[in-house]
Amino acid sequence: MATTISAVQRRQSGMVRSSSARARRRYIVANICFAVFMWLVLIGTSPVQEWAFRGQIGEGDAANQVLHIVIFLALLIASGMPSKRELFCVPIGLAILLAYCYLSVSWAIAPAISFRRITLTALVVWVTFRQVDDLGPERTLRIVRYALLILLAINFLMVFFSPYGIHTEVFGEESSVVGDWRGIIPHKNVAGAACAFTILLFTFDNRQFPRIVSVLVIALSATFLYYTHSSTSEISLVMALVAGLAIRPYDANYRVVLGIVLLIVAGLVAEIVFTNITVLTDILNDPGALTGRGAIWPLLLEYASEHLWTGAGFSSFWQIGADSPIWTLTSGWVAIYAAHGHNGFLDLLVTIGLPGLVLAVIALIVWPLIRLLLSQSIAKPRRSLLLAMIIFCIGHNLAESSLLNAASMVQVFLLIAIAITYRQSNASAGAHHGLRQKMTRLLRRSRRDPVRAPVRGPVRGAIRTVRR
């Protein structure tokens, strides 16, 4: 009997050691993969290159794509055979959205390009969620802060010691971006977004660095952001900082009050929009307004009005060559040079149609915000940071395009914020998402208890007597 018990104990001990070794290997692989992933997202494989688009078919960066596949395979295989939870780590809402994007390939104008781009996007989504699951929120944010700090140092070195660090021209001619700082990043708008994320991550929930270091990093990031002259990032950063500071005293137990406040704010915004609808219309009709966006957005709205339910197919509007729908709308500079619609929501509307846009807004914005605001398991400093990151990404996509745009920086940071929100809001079962719990209970009750005809008269009295 003693021998049998000893054998069982040895077997259990071996299983524990094996599980511990697997967890350690998985953690090491995740750290290495996330460091490489951050390099690809922030700098890329060919950082020192001019940003320009000549209407050629967008084949993408082959080395970049190969490295993303290597990261995916490393996370999938090198850390051990994944469990069902590790394999299906993407939330159901995002999975449905990605499935719809794959469906749109069937009617895409350029199905091969569309399939390649949605596959890369889906891979980036999976990799992001898997890495946050493997590393945990604390380690993830620590690596992100170090990556942004290194990027900031490199950008300053490029500005002061390399002619590439400052814009000289775009599209081969003098333009308004000449003299703007960009560092090692190809375009000043992307560099501006990197500075904004650095400010947010060193302002909110930062227990990683001493206060004096954080203040210095924020000051340097703000300086670099100013010299990029990236208005979109500057305005979005102000919105994000205000949101992060405003939500700081919020308690999930008083979510009804928050709902009332949000309704009031939404009403005020709607009133401002309707009051100034003429001004907004004039801006949209002015081709030179908003640094050229006034010439792009009306074209996208025109195409969307004709293809409202399907769109052109995922990522089949821009950078697909002569088949691009933009050539049927204009032959001017927008068709020749524009690489995207400078509005993430409009770009989704013209590629995956209104149903796809609604799915994207729900999966990427609405439901993560609901989880973030209703969860009682997310600390106040962390909630401020995550809300600020999401608000920045929303504001940025009003003038730039990054939603479901493969491994674009703003898209990846949005995914990181969503992944951490899901991870932490799931940390205390039953203490958050009362709405979801109630809906689940109602569905189960409706299955268990079929509708019965009301019992009346003496029979009802008899039932009561029996129950007593």
Secondary structure, 3 states (H helix, E strand, C coil): CHHHHHHHHHHHHHHHHHHHHHHHHHHHHHHHHHHHHHHHHHCCCCCCCCCCCCCCCCCCCHHHHHHHHHHHHHHHHHCCCCCHHHHCCCCHHHHHHHHHHHHHHHHCCCHHHHHHHHHHHHHHHHHHHHHHHHHCHHHHHHHHHHHHHHHHHHHHHHHHHCHHHECCCECCECCCCCCCECCCCCCHHHHHHHHHHHHHHHHCCCCCCCHHHHHHHHHHHHHHHHHHCCHHHHHHHHHHHHHHHHCCCCCHHHHHHHHHHHHHHHHHHHHHHHHCHHHHHHHHCCCCCCCCHHHHHHHHHHHHHHCCCCCCCCCCCCCCHHHCCHHHHCCCHHHHHCCCCCCHHHHHHHHHHHHHHHHHHHHHHHHHHHHHHHCCCCCHHHHHHHHHHHHHHHHHCCCCCCCCCCCCHHHHHHHHHHHHHHHHHCCCCCCCCHHHHHHHHHHHHHHHCCCCCCCCHHHHHHHHHHHC
